[in-house]
Amino acid sequence: MPGTTIASVTTLTPERPALCAPSRAARELGLKRYEFDLAVELGRIRVVSDERSGALRVARTEIARLQAEAGFPRTLRERVRVVGTKEGASLMGVSEGRFARLARLGMLVPVRFYLNRYRAVVWLYLAEELREFVANAEHADLITGRTPETLRTQLTAGLDLRPRNWRGRHLGFLLRQAEDPWARAGAIAAFLPGEEITEIVKIPYERARLDRLRPSLPEHGAPGSPAALLSEQIMTAQDADEIAWLSADLARQLDATRASWSASSPVPGKRDHAARRPGVRRVPTPAVPRPSAPTAPVDTTRPPRGLLTWLRRRSPRSAPVADHARGT
């Protein structure tokens, strides 16, 4: 507009809200959406919950803090940069075979995975963590030396800790985001088989609430497709010791939720829980009779008024009786 100065435009611009949506925050920080989501998971970007909608938001002060860091936005994007096996091996200066062996042994922990068009699992790793692994002098033999016999035996037996390490890492992120004991219990249950949850959670009400609070895990493919079934297998605990560990943690978390229930909560109390358990008989509370309303005393010295009327109509001597009753 002719004659309008920059200062006047700034004055007419409405004040920006203190919180902004993740998509807006990603643009202002120079990140792609998947980079922003990963930064939140890793704790690189702090988010808060909107009091009105409950959705995740980013404070303007947090955006200003990140923008003030040296080398922004390059340094921020480098901290959330992910690489696959080929690029990761080149970054570490090792062969792709050695890189894959280190990852299967659990020494390199993936942060993401996806399925390619051949339904093969592609694992992604943080470039920052790979550089730290190489910089650690304790790992020199693993990078350049011969793999120890015990580790080679485990690899020959089919050891692959990449799915388990990814589950552990993602569970840590979900637990950090959980705001109450029920949400933490739901995060743990998200990685357990359904039959294991049924065995642990005996009360139908608790199972229903736990199912509602289970967080959504990354989706891969249409529901029921081979890709989705393979992804579900990766997201579900497989090893007996991992299942036992998660089951014990879920049981402890449920005990914590029950302990936090208040008397005014609609959640059933311990007495109701005991009544629902097999083999536990609940003794009914005896009914207390309510006091009846007080009634006027009945005068038994004189006949009811209705009886006099009936005698007056039915007896020939009703008139003297009536007169005597009147005192005449």
Sequence and secondary structure as in RCSB ss.txt:
>XXXX:A:sequence
MPGTTIASVTTLTPERPALCAPSRAARELGLKRYEFDLAVELGRIRVVSDERSGALRVARTEIARLQAEAGFPRT
LRERVRVVGTKEGASLMGVSEGRFARLARLGMLVPVRFYLNRYRAVVWLYLAEELREFVANAEHADLITGRTPET
LRTQLTAGLDLRPRNWRGRHLGFLLRQAEDPWARAGAIAAFLPGEEITEIVKIPYERARLDRLRPSLPEHGAPGS
PAALLSEQIMTAQDADEIAWLSADLARQLDATRASWSASSPVPGKRDHAARRPGVRRVPTPAVPRPSAPTAPVDT
TRPPRGLLTWLRRRSPRSAPVADHARGT
>XXXX:A:secstr
 TT  HHHHHHHS    SEE HHHHHHHTT  HHHHHHHHHTTSS  EE TTT  EEEEHHHHHHHHTSTTTTHH
HHHHT EE HHHHHHHHTS HHHHHHHHHTTSS  SEEEE TT  EEEEEEHHHHHHHHH GGGHHHHHS   HH
HHHHHHTT   HHHHHHHHHHHHHHHH  SHHHHHHHHHTTS HHHHHHH   HHHHHHHHHH       SSTTS
HHHHHHHHHHS  SHHHHHHHHHHHHHHHHHHHHH  TTSSS  HHHHHHHSTT                     
SS  HHHHHHHHHH TTHHHHHHHHHT 
